[in-house]
Amino acid sequence: MSSWDIDPVQVGGVLEATLGHLGDEEGGSGLTRELSQLETHLGNAVEECGSGIVSDALGRFAEHYFGVLGDMAGTTLRAVEGAYEATTHYMEGNLEMAAEAQANAAKEPATEVTPGAGSGHQPLYH
């Protein structure tokens, strides 16, 4: 990367908007709220369905998709953190560190994640 020409204020606005869409850790807004509501509704469906087969299918659905959505949220958070770090280095005049932070933000985490793990959600069936 030979030159940078970014507006830190605009970057901050985009990062803030992105975090707003992602939501908070308590599940009170954004995607995290939708995930919390989906978990509640699926749990209610499992309790009310009266069928072991349907209950099992809903549980497998939840386990898979909460893993996928959890991974998506994690990737989004890493991207926002990397952009913030790169912008901070840019503002400090350290373009080499900014480029490194930007490159690292695109990398997957070093640990291997199993489907459904890391999402903070438990399967909805027993």
C-alpha positions in Angstrom: 0.0 0.0 0.0 1.8 3.1 -1.2 -0.5 5.9 0.1 -3.4 6.4 2.5 -6.0 9.1 2.2 -8.7 8.4 4.8 -10.9 10.6 6.8 -10.9 9.3 10.4 -14.1 11.1 11.3 -16.0 9.3 8.5 -14.4 6.0 9.4 -15.5 6.5 13.0 -19.1 7.1 11.7 -19.1 4.0 9.6 -17.7 1.9 12.5 -20.2 3.3 14.9 -23.1 2.6 12.5 -21.8 -1.0 12.0 -21.6 -1.6 15.7 -25.1 -0.3 16.0 -26.3 -2.9 13.5 -24.4 -5.6 15.3 -25.9 -4.8 18.6 -24.9 -5.0 22.2 -23.7 -7.9 24.4 -27.0 -8.0 26.3 -29.1 -8.6 23.2 -30.9 -5.3 23.5 -30.3 -4.0 20.0 -29.3 -4.9 16.5 -28.4 -8.4 15.4 -27.9 -9.6 18.9 -31.5 -8.7 19.8 -32.8 -10.6 16.8 -30.7 -13.6 17.8 -32.1 -13.5 21.3 -35.6 -13.2 20.1 -35.0 -16.1 17.6 -33.7 -18.2 20.4 -36.8 -17.5 22.5 -39.2 -18.3 19.7 -37.4 -21.5 18.8 -37.4 -22.5 22.4 -41.1 -21.9 22.6 -41.6 -23.9 19.4 -39.6 -26.8 20.7 -41.7 -26.8 24.0 -45.0 -26.6 22.2 -44.5 -28.8 19.2 -45.2 -32.1 20.9 -43.0 -34.1 18.5 -39.6 -35.5 19.1 -38.7 -35.4 15.4 -39.7 -31.7 15.0 -38.0 -30.8 18.3 -34.8 -32.5 17.2 -35.0 -30.7 13.8 -35.5 -27.3 15.4 -32.6 -28.0 17.7 -30.3 -28.9 14.9 -31.4 -25.9 12.9 -30.7 -23.6 15.9 -27.3 -25.2 16.6 -26.2 -24.8 13.0 -27.5 -21.3 12.4 -26.5 -19.8 15.8 -23.0 -21.0 15.0 -23.1 -19.4 11.6 -24.6 -16.2 12.9 -22.2 -16.1 15.8 -19.3 -16.5 13.4 -20.7 -13.7 11.3 -20.9 -11.4 14.3 -17.4 -12.3 15.4 -16.0 -11.6 11.9 -17.8 -8.2 11.9 -16.4 -7.3 15.3 -12.9 -8.3 14.2 -13.2 -6.1 11.1 -14.5 -3.1 13.1 -11.7 -3.5 15.6 -9.1 -3.8 12.9 -10.4 -0.8 11.1 -10.3 1.2 14.3 -6.8 0.1 15.1 -5.6 0.9 11.6 -7.2 4.3 11.7 -5.6 5.0 15.1 -2.2 4.1 13.7 -2.9 6.2 10.6 -3.7 9.2 12.8 -0.5 8.7 14.8 1.4 8.7 11.5 2.5 5.0 11.8 1.4 3.8 8.3 3.3 0.5 8.7 1.4 -0.4 11.8 -1.8 0.8 10.1 -1.2 -1.5 7.2 -0.5 -4.4 9.5 -3.6 -3.8 11.6 -5.7 -3.7 8.4 -4.2 -7.0 7.1 -4.7 -8.7 10.5 -8.4 -7.7 10.6 -9.1 -9.8 7.6 -7.6 -12.9 9.1 -9.6 -15.6 10.7 -8.9 -16.2 14.4 -6.1 -18.7 15.2 -8.3 -21.1 17.1 -10.5 -23.5 15.3 -14.2 -23.1 16.1 -16.7 -25.9 16.0 -20.2 -25.2 14.6 -22.4 -23.7 17.3 -19.4 -23.0 19.6 -18.7 -19.4 20.6 -22.1 -18.2 19.9 -23.1 -18.2 23.5 -26.2 -20.2 22.8 -27.0 -23.7 24.0 -29.0 -26.2 21.9 -32.7 -25.8 22.4 -33.4 -29.5 22.9 -32.5 -31.9 25.6 
